[in-house]
Amino acid sequence: MSGTLMIHGMRSAFYNRKKRENGVTAFMERLVERGMHTNKIVVASANKAARIIWAILITNTLFQPLSA
């Protein structure tokens, strides 16, 4: 998946974060509370998701959302 697609997906997740409660939306809310700009939040979230995906692929394990 390209970086642009990750960013577009996270932008959608950012604008719909009130509809779901999970680790990604909680992360985004903490950044909003700190006063971070929307674009920075979106890119930081995409980076976090990419790192999680990379770690899952490298270690060949199942995703465990509580440890993320």
C-alpha positions, -999 to 999 in steps of 0.1 A, spaced: 0 0 0 14 34 -9 19 62 16 -7 83 -2 -34 56 3 -25 53 40 -29 90 44 -62 91 26 -75 62 48 -64 80 79 -79 112 68 -112 94 65 -107 78 99 -99 112 114 -131 128 101 -152 98 112 -134 93 146 -165 102 166 -184 72 152 -160 46 165 -139 41 196 -106 22 192 -69 27 197 -64 48 165 -93 72 173 -81 75 209 -46 84 196 -61 110 172 -82 125 200 -51 129 223 -33 147 194 -64 170 189 -64 178 226 -27 188 223 -37 213 196 -19 195 168 -29 205 132 -52 181 113 -27 172 86 0 164 112 -25 141 130 -34 124 98 2 118 88 12 107 123 -17 82 124 -7 68 90 29 64 102 17 46 133 -5 23 112 23 16 88 47 7 116 21 -17 131 15 -33 98 53 -37 92 58 -52 127 30 -77 120 44 -87 87 80 -90 100 71 -111 131 45 -132 113 20 -128 142 -16 -119 146 -27 -83 153 -33 -77 190 -50 -44 193 -46 -41 231 -8 -40 228 -8 -14 200 
